[in-house]
Amino acid sequence: QVELVESGGGLVQAGDSLRLSCTASGRTLSNYNMGWFRQAPGKERDFVASLGWNSGRTDYIESVKGRFTISRDNAKNTVYLQMNSLKPEDTAIYYCATLSTRKFYATTYYKKDEYDTWGQGTQVTVSS
């Protein structure tokens, strides 16, 4: 059984940093494209960042470029989202997910419906 588990969320002040982790059981994350999404109260789950499985290509929404970094540690079977200079508008539940390498990354990385396995999410709250 495949399971993704996010951790690292919390309550921080504007300008602070957090590092989210996504670990997996039953799946080797280095064999997958990976994505981070977030969902604020009353809103849709939106794309935040993604990482191609073998190209190292990364993609971000405009509002987090230069502040967030997605990376992976294959030895730990973990994907990270380093979040710096956090803003109140970053407040949301953050989810990691896997995207099959059978899909064409360049046209699917930002589409949540293309991802097949999701974690339970971790809450990030940024106070002003």
Residue pairs with C-beta under 8 A, 6 or more apart in sequence:
1 25
1 26
2 24
2 25
2 26
2 27
2 117
3 24
3 25
3 26
3 119
4 22
4 23
4 24
4 27
4 96
4 97
4 98
4 117
4 118
4 119
5 22
5 23
5 24
5 25
5 119
5 120
6 20
6 21
6 22
6 94
6 95
6 96
6 119
6 120
6 121
6 122
7 20
7 21
7 23
7 122
8 18
8 19
8 20
8 21
8 122
9 18
9 20
9 93
9 94
9 122
9 123
9 124
9 125
10 18
10 123
10 124
10 125
11 125
11 127
12 18
12 86
12 124
12 125
12 126
12 127
13 126
13 127
13 128
14 86
14 87
14 88
14 126
14 127
14 128
15 85
15 86
16 86
16 126
17 82
17 83
17 84
17 85
17 86
18 83
18 86
18 124
19 80
19 81
19 82
19 83
20 36
20 80
20 81
20 83
20 94
20 96
20 122
20 124
21 78
21 79
21 80
22 29
22 34
22 36
22 78
22 79
22 80
22 81
22 96
22 119
23 76
23 77
23 78
24 77
24 78
24 98
27 98
27 117
28 77
29 72
29 74
29 77
29 78
29 79
29 98
30 53
30 72
30 74
30 77
31 53
31 101
32 53
32 98
32 99
32 100
32 101
33 50
33 51
33 52
33 53
33 98
33 99
33 100
33 101
33 103
33 105
33 109
34 50
34 51
34 53
34 70
34 72
34 79
34 96
34 97
34 98
34 99
35 47
35 48
35 49
35 50
35 51
35 96
35 97
35 98
35 99
35 109
35 112
35 115
36 48
36 49
36 50
36 70
36 79
36 81
36 94
36 95
36 96
36 97
37 45
37 46
37 47
37 48
37 94
37 95
37 96
37 97
37 112
37 115
38 45
38 46
38 48
38 90
38 92
38 93
38 94
38 95
38 124
39 45
39 46
39 92
39 93
39 95
39 121
40 91
40 92
40 93
43 92
45 95
45 112
46 61
46 112
47 61
47 109
47 110
47 111
47 112
48 60
48 61
48 64
48 68
48 81
48 94
49 58
49 59
49 60
49 61
49 64
49 68
49 69
49 70
49 81
50 58
50 59
50 70
50 99
50 105
50 109
50 110
51 57
51 58
51 70
51 71
51 72
51 79
52 58
52 105
52 109
53 101
53 105
54 101
55 105
57 105
58 69
58 70
59 109
59 110
60 68
60 70
63 89
64 83
64 90
67 83
67 84
67 85
67 86
68 81
68 82
68 83
68 84
69 80
69 81
69 82
69 84
70 79
70 80
70 81
70 82
71 79
71 80
71 82
72 78
72 79
72 80
73 79
73 80
79 96
81 94
81 96
83 90
83 124
86 124
86 126
87 126
88 126
88 127
88 128
89 126
90 124
90 126
91 124
91 125
91 126
92 123
92 124
93 121
93 122
93 123
93 124
94 121
94 122
94 123
94 124
95 118
95 119
95 120
95 121
96 118
96 119
97 112
97 115
97 116
97 117
97 118
97 119
98 115
98 116
98 117
99 105
99 108
99 109
99 114
99 115
99 116
100 116
103 114
108 114
